Amino acid sequence: MKTEFTSEDGYLHISTHLYRMRLAFAPKPVAQQQDSKGRWHECWPDVRIIPENYGVGISGQSASSHEAPLQLFVDSIPQEIREVVRPFASHQWLLLQLCGESDRIRDLAFANPVLAYVFVNNHEMRGTTAKVGHTLALMHAHQKQREMCQWLGFPATQAAVRLFKKIHPESASLSGLRLLRGALSVDSDELMGRLAHCKMINAGVLDFVTNSRLKALVTPALLKEIEQSEEEKQASALSEQLIHCIHNLVHYGLPLFDRPFRSISQIEQFIENADRECMAAQERENERQAALQEARAAEIAHRRGRNAPAEQWRREQRRRDEQTKANWPPAPLPGTDAIIPISSYGMLREEGRMQQNCISSYWRSVTGAQRNAYVYRMLEPERATFTIVKHSGNVWHLSQIKAKSNGRVKPATRAFVREWLYKHSLSTGLPF
């Protein structure tokens, strides 16, 4: 069932097969969820309320009739508050609610949006509930910005206040900001020194300087290029691909890059070369495993004095291997005639063979405990393979998209995928 929007009794009603919720901003902000007995209870949704491209679809069309009730609700929010909240990819409700309830928090949101975003969502930083966090935000709203930084676990300095002002709201995720806080607690001076040279900080910069494996590979020249990259603004596909690449190299016992990168193109070339090496290593591993299985089967047949058990053993081994990879989750976003979800390990390996890439190495990210990635086969406007990854608030972003043999796709192809992602952006955060 799709997410359904309706307007009833002054509320925006949002309905799915999992829940029914209603929202209102005026005369006061209200978010409530309906229980199994039809009673309404206050809730704090953590997904995006105001769409990224509010009012206009990504291709320039007006909002559809399906989205009209949502647009009516968003229109009820004062424009200055709407524009402050809109860029954040998740956890928008508390910022909307508290901007409507507190002049101090509204002023903070205008002056330092990302600090306000972290401050109102303090329950995510302090390990409490949204209800308690809402109360605490109102209690501490009188504090100075550097005091708020300290209360949230960041350095109590004007430099930290300035740091928050540099972060693009589109780039701010609570999980990423928790990593930033942890990195600052380890070596605040070194990290602040690196970030002091950035005019603006996007998701790519944050990922590279806070990840323990990546920060040693960063140069000022690379950070500057990442800072200026639009593709690294909302989510860092580059850091995700590099981390995955390093994981594969370690898995196959292959040498890692031993000096810092100076440019994005240098990283892309390294990933491309490493993919080829990992594919060759995977083929060698497959051959070795096949030889071991044949030897084991021959040994069993010799012991039993007949050939039938050997073939039976091979079938059983294959069955066990398939079972280990059979726990394949459903696609988080539905496919189309042109975008087909990779729905099994066998299909993933087939995609890797057809496209001559190492996409099969992503099966652990798809089937693992976190299930934070999914792979799709693309037929139009050109043949390609792409991966989406899950971020804070259950928001899915495009991670990588490649033509055959890891070739680059056309800009129109990338835009096609982004439009498909946008069409599902209103329902990707379910359930609350």
N, C-alpha and C positions, 0 to 999 in steps of 0.2 A: 504493500500500500504506500502511495506517495504521501508526502506531507501536504495536508490540506489547510488552507487559510480561509477563515470566514470572519465576518464582523457581526458581533451580537452584543446587544446591551452595552455598547460603548467599549467593548473589549475586542482585541484581536485574539481569535481562537485558533490554536494550532493543534491539529489532530493527526496522529499516526496510529498504527496498529499497536503501539506500545503505550501511548499516553494521550491525554488531552490537557492542554494548558491554555491559559488566557493571560494576556498582557494589556496593560493600559499605562499611559504616561501622565495624562491629565484626568482629573484635577490633582492626583498624586500618583507616583509610580507604583504599580502593583504587578506582581508576577505570582500566579497561583497554578497549582497542578491538581487535577481531579483524581480522587482515589476510587477504588472499586465500588464504593457505596454512593458515589456521586457528590461527595463533599469536596469543597475546595480548600487547599492548604497553601500557605506561602511557600515559594520555592525560589531558588537562585540559579537560573539556567546558565551554563558555562559556554554556550555556543554563540555564534555570531547572530545578533538580532538585526542589525542594519546591514544589508548587503554591501559588498565592496563597491559595486557599480550601482548604487542606489538610484532608482528611478528610471535607469536606462540600461538595457541589456548590453552585453559586450560588443554586439554588432551594430548598436545604435537604435534598435527597436524600442518602442515604448514598453513599459511593463505589461505583462500578459494579464488576462482577466483572472488567472489563477493567483497572480501576485498582487492584484489590486487591493485586497484587504490589508496585506502587509504594507503596501505603500501608504494607505490611509493612516495606519498606525504610525509609521515613520514620519508622516507629514505633521502629526500632532506634537512632535518633539521640536522645540525651538532650534532653529537652524544652527546657531552657534554651538549648541550642545551636540547636535547631530553630527556636525563636521569634526568635532573633537573625538567622538566615539567611533565613527564609521571606519577609520583605518585599521582598528585592532581586529585581528582575525578570529579571536575567541574571547570568552569571559567579558562580554560587553555589558551585561545587565547591571552589575553593581556600580559601574561607572555611570551608566544612565541614571540609575536610581539615586545615587548619592549626589550627582550634579543637580537633580531635581529637589533634593531634600536639604542640601547644605550650601550656603553661599561660599563658604571657605573652600570647600572641595571643588566647587565649580570654578572658582578663581584659580585654584591650584591646577585644574585641568587645562585652563587656558594658558597658564604660565609655563607649565612643565608637564605635558600630557603623559609621558611614559612614567614619570614618578607618581602621578595621580593614579594611573592604571595599576601600578604595583601596590600603591597605598590602599586603594579600595578593595583590592583582591589580596589583602594581607593574610587571609586564612591559608592561601596557597604557599605563602612564604614562612608562616609561623606554625603550620601544622594544626590548625583548628578548623571549625566549621564556618561556612559562609554566613550563618546567622550571627555567630560570635564576631566574625570579622567585620560585619556591617556595623555592629554596636561599637567595636573598638575604633573603627575609622571615624565615627562621629565623635568619640571621646578624645581622639588625638588630632582632630582637624585643626586645632589652634596652634600646633607646633610649627616651628620654622622648618624649612625644607631640609636642612642638614640634620635636624633632630629626627625628622621622619626617616631619613636615610639610616641613621643609627638604629632607630626602633625596628627597621626592617632587616637589620643585619649588615648594612653596607657601611663604609667609612663615613664618619660624621664630619664631612668636610665640604667646602664649597666646590672642590674639584669633583666630588661625587655628584653634587647637584648639577654641575655643568655636564658631566658625563651622561646623565639621564636626558638632558636637553638635546644632546647630540644624536640620540638613538631615534631612528625613524619609527613612528608608531606602527607602520606596516611590518616592521622587523621585530617588534616586541612580542615575545612569547614568555609566559611565566616559567616554563621549563628552562628556556634559554637564560632568563634573568636569574634563576636559581644557580645555574652553572656560573654565571658571571659573579655572583656573590661568593660562591665557593672559591673561584680563582682569585678574587681579590683578597680573600682571607689567607691564602697561601703566600702571595707576594704582591701586595697592593702597589708598591712603588714601581716595580718592573712593569706590571700590566698597565697602570695609569700612564707610565711613560710612553708605552707603545700607542695607547689610544689617544694621547694628547695631540698626536700629529694628525689625527683624523678630523676632518671638518664635520662629517656626518658618519654615523655608525649603522651599518645594515646587518642583516642576519648572517651574511658571509663573514664579515669581520668578527662578529661575536663568536661564531663557531670556530674560526681558526685560532683566535687568541685564548679561548677558554678550554679547548680540548687538549688534554695532556699529550696526546700523540702528535697533534698537528702544530702546536705552538712552536716547537723547535724547528719546524720546516718553513717558518714564515720570515720574510724579509720586509722592510718598510716599503719597497717597491711593489711587492705582491699585495700588501695590505691596501696601498693606495689604489691599485687597479681593481681590487675587489670592492672597495668603497664606492667606486664610480660605476660599478656594473649594475644595471637594472635587473638582470637575471638573478642577482644575489640579494635582492632587497627583501622579499617576503620570506624566502627560505633558501638555504645554501645547498644547491644540488652539487656544487663543486666539492664541498667538504664531505658530503655523504658519499659521493663516488670515490673520493680519495681514501676515506676510512674503509670502505668496502674493499677497495683495491689492496690496501695494506693488510687487511684481514686475510685475503686470499693468498697474498705472497707469504705471509707467516704460515698459513695452513699447508702450503706446498713446499715450504722450506726454501723459498727463493729469496735472493738478496733484495733489501729495501733501498730506497733512495737515501744516500748518506750525506746530503748537503741541502741547505735551504733552497726553496723555489723562489725565483725572481719574477715570475709572470704566470698568468693563467694558462697561456699557451704551453708553457713548460710543463705544468701539471697535466694538462690534457694529453700531451705527447707521452708523458710518463705512464698515464693510465692506459693509453692505447697500447703501448709496448708491453706493459704488465699484463694486459688482457690476453695478448697473444701468447706470452710465456705461460700464463695460467691455463689457457686452453690446451697447450702442448703438454703441460704437466698433468692435466686431467686425462688426456688421452693415454699418457703413459701409465697413469694410475688405473685406468679402466683395463688396459692390457694386462697389467700386473695382477689385478683382481681376477680377471678371466683365467689367467694362467694358474693362479692359486686354486680357483674353483675346479678347474680341470684336473689339477693334481690331486686335490682332495677327493673329487669324484672317482678318479682312477684308483686311489688308495682304498676307498670304501668298496668299490667293485672288486678289487683284488682280494680284500679281506673276506668278502662274502662269496667270492668265487663265481659271480655271474655279473652281467652288464646292466641288467634292468635297474637295480638300485641306484646306479650312478646317475642315470637320467632322472630317476625319481628324486634324487638328492638335489640335482641342479634345479629342477622345477620348484622344490621346496625352498631352496635358497633364493631363487628369484621372487617367490611369493613373499618371503620375509623381507627382502629388500624393498619390494613395492609397499608393503605394509608400513614400513618406517617413513615413507614419503606420501602415504595416502591421506594423512590428516590435513587435507587441503581446504582452507576456509572458503566460503563464498566470496565473490567479488564485492568490495565495499561500495563500488559505484557500478551501475548497470552498463553493459556495453551497447553498441549500436551496430548497424550493418557495416560500418567502417572501423569500429573499435571493438575488438573481441577480447574478453578476459581470458587469460591463461588459467585454465581450470584444473590442471593436474601437473604432476611432475613430468609425466611423459610428454605432455604438450609443451612444457617449458624446455625440455631437452630438444624436442623437435624444432622449437623456435630458434634455439641456439645453433642447431645444425643448418637450418635454412638461411639464417641471417649471418652465420659465421661470426658469432660473438660468444661471450662467456656468461650469458644471462642465466644459465642453469645454476650458477653459483649463488643466485638470490633465493633459492628454495628455502634456506633456513630463515631468512627474513620474512618470508611469506607464511611459513608454517610454524615458526617458533612461538614462544610464550607471548612475546610482545605483538607479533603479527603486524609489524609496522611498515610493511611494503607490499605492493601488489604489482603484477606485470600484465601488460596488455599487448596484443598483436594489432598492428594498425595496417589497414589495407588502402585507405584513401585519406588524403590526396596523394600520398605516396606510401610505399611499403616501408614500415619501420617497426621498431620495438620500443616501448617506453615503460618506465617504472614510476609509480606514484608512491609517496611515503607519507606517513601520518605524523602530524605535529600536535602541539598543545591544543586542547579542545576538540580533539578528534578531527582536525582539519587536514585534508589530503592535498598535497602539493606535487607538482611535476618534479621528479628528481632528474631523470635523464631520458633522452629520446635519441635513438640512433637508427640510421639507415643500415643497409647491408654492410658487413665488414667494418662496423663502427663508424660508418661515414656520417657526415653532417646532413641534417634534414633541412629543407627549405623553411624560411621564416613563416610562410603560410601554413606549413604543417604544424609547427609549434603553436601558432595562433589557433589552429583548429582544435588542438588538444586543450588549450587553455579555455576556449569557449565551452567545450564539453565539460570541463571541470567547473566552470562558473555556473552552468545550468543546474548542477547538483550541489552547489555550495550552501543552499538553504536547508539541506537535509543531511549533510555529512556528519553533523555532530550528534547524531542520535545513538543511544538514548541519552537523556540528561542525567 
